[in-house]
Amino acid sequence: MTVLKSSNMSKKLDSLPASSPAVTKLLSIIDDPKTTRDDILKLVTLDQVLFANAFKYANSAAVGSFRKLESLTEIIDILGFGILKNIAILTALRSVTVDKKLWFEGVFLAVAAKAIAKKLNKDKNYCDEIFIAGLMQSYGVFVLSHFYPDTYPEFRSITNYQERIKQEREAFEMSHLDISAAVLLDWGLPQKVTEIIANQAAYKDKATEEQNTIIELARFLLGMESKGDEEI
């Protein structure tokens, strides 16, 4: 995997609002087979937003529990580490993302990409990886919008995705995909996820070509959704 890095952009990333230490730690250990439920319990209780989001999701219609869940231990047992990881990622992303449209785009890409992967009968790990990649690849867009509010909007309007990545690198030294991959590496997320993001516009890595195609299809659906909203 190749992640283009810029020392200038790295300094800028250091000045962004930090994700909760508890969330960051959780993301770094949750896939470790040695991690226990007690390890997770300790971290979740350290972050009020993460704690609240876990309860909210566990008691939502999406889970469909026949009774209200009031114990964090019970919630972790029911949700499982995989879903809790996704909640942690959403919590981390929401803590620094103020662009509602960008937030919607990330969630749409994640949900659509995972749904496509499921239709292709991919296994759970594959679906989880592509969900995170779809959700987090737009993080770099937030970063560039944050640091270059006057000039970056024109890059977001470039319809040819590979051309957009090329122009971002020429103008800012790193594309939004490079930034997203670099941040995820720092957060300790699986390298497979960062590979999918880093190679999204390259199509040179055969190992991630299929995932890239799925996310491209999800992005096409996002474009159709956005066009429908404009027509309305």
Secondary structure, DSSP 8 states (H G I E B T S, - for coil): ------HHHHHHHHTS----HHHHHHHHHTT-TT--HHHHHHHHTT-HHHHHHHHHHHTSTTT--SS----HHHHHHHHHHHHHHHHHHHHHHHHH---HHHHHHHHHHHHHHHHHHHHTT--HHHHHHHHHHHHHTTHHHHHHHHH-TTTTHHHHT---HHHHHHHHHHHHSS-HHHHHHHHHHHHT--HHHHHHHHTTTT---HHHHHHHHHHHHHHHHHHHHHHHHHH-
